[in-house]
């Protein structure tokens, strides 16, 4: 899923604007609460998500997340984020091995901070993109798109971690 303003309208390629930190948050002063069940239903699980993927997302334990490849050579592949550091790259020893020349050997890493996750580019040649914008590091929000080389991955946080946020 590409966010508005994240791509060049002429060629559809991601924007190359660089930021040192990208955060997505609510700029509204209003808050609203939902039950656990309602929060799970209102989360970023979209129409592109299969029933099997929805079950996998719903089963995520607290402090974990799931990356699903939406575009790229292994579209549909799923990667569990359940450690403090998960490496991504073309090197066979990477935790997430993406075998394509558009991916650097040591391309990026996903960092867990409690129940929050951050993606950090490791000075890769082709960069790492968060919702269409090239970044050095970005705090991930549920449903965010991370692009690494030709691969576009959607980030899904544990529903157990989202429910308390929706009801606070």
N, C-alpha and C positions, 0 to 999 in steps of 0.2 A: 504494500500500500504506500503510495507516495503522497506526502502532505503538500498542500498548496504552498507555492513559493519555494519548494525544495528542488525543483528542476528547471532547467532552461527550456522555455516554451518552444524555441526554435528547433532544438534537436532532442529534447526529452532527457538529456544527460543531467546528472546531479550537479548542483551548484558547487563552485569551488571556493566559496567564501570560507575563510578559516576563522575559527573561534578557539579560544583556549579552554573554554568550558561551556557546555550546553546544558541547560536545565529546563525541564518542562514542569510547570506548576499552575496552580489555579490563580489567576489574577483577579478573580472575583472576591468580594468581601463576604458573600453569602456562603453558608454551609448547609448541607442537607444530609440526613442520616437515612440509612437503609438497613434492613435486616440482613443477616448473612446470605440468605437465599436470594434476596433481591439484588444484593451487591454482586453476587456471582453471576446472575443473569445479565446485569447491566455492564459487566466488564467488557474488555476489548476483544472478546472472542467474536470474530466476524463471520460473514457468510462463506468465506474461503476456507474455513476450518471444518474439517470432516468430523463426523461423530466420534471416530476413534481418537482424533487429536483433542477434541473437547473432553473426552474421558481422561486422557493423559494429563491435560491441564488441570482438570478438577481433582485429580489424585495427587498433585504435587504436594509434598510435605512443606511445612513452614520453613523459610530460609532457603528455598530452592526456586528455580525458574526453568523455563524451557525455551529453547531456540528452535524454530521450525524454518527450514530452508524453503522459501517461496519461489525463488528464481535462481537458476544456476544449474551446473552439471548434476548435482544430486538433489534436485527439487523434491520436497517431501521428507527429507531426512530430518530427524529430531535429535537435539543435543541437550542433555540434562546439565544444568548449572547447579552443582550442589557442593562445591568446594570454595575456599576463599579466593583462589586464583585458578582460572581456566585459561590455558594458552590456545591461541588459534594461529594456524599457519600452514605453509606448504611442507614444512619439515615433518617427516614421519613420526617424530617424537612429540609433536604438538598434541595437546588433549583433544582438540578439534582439528582434524587433518582435512584441509581443503586443497585437493590436488588440482590446481590450475595455475598457469603462469601469471595470472593477474593477482595472485596472492603471494605475498612475501613469505620467506621461510619462517620468520618470526614476525607476524603481521600485527596481532593485537592480543589483548587479554581482557577477560571479564573478571572484575573484582567484586567480591561480595563483602558488604558492610552491614552485618546484622541481617536484615531482610531486604536491604536495598542492593541494587547492582549497578555497576559502572562499567563502561567499555573504555579502554585506553588503547590508542594507536601506539605502536612501537616503532615509530619513524619509518613506516612502510613506504615503499615507492609509490603505490597507487592510492594510499590513504584509506582511512576508515570514515564512513559516512553515517550520520545519525539523522534519520528522517530527511535525507537528501542534502544535508550540509556536512562538509568535511570538518572533522573535529580532531582534537588531540585527546580529549577525554569528555565523556558525557554520562550523566546520571540517567539511567534508563527508566522509562515509564512503561506501564503495561500496554502492549500493542505497538510499541515503537519498532521502527524498521532500522536495522543495522546492515550496511552494505560493506562487504569485504571482497574486493575484486569483483568478479561477476556474480558473486553470491549475495542474495538479499534474504536476510533472516529476520523473522518477526520474533520479538521478545514477549514472553508471557510469564508474569509473576505468579507465585502461588496464590490461589484464591483464599487460602487461610490468612495470608498476610494482607490482602486487599480488603477483606471484610471489616477488620477493625478500623481501617482508614475511612471507609465509607460511613461507618456508624459513629465516628467521633466528631 
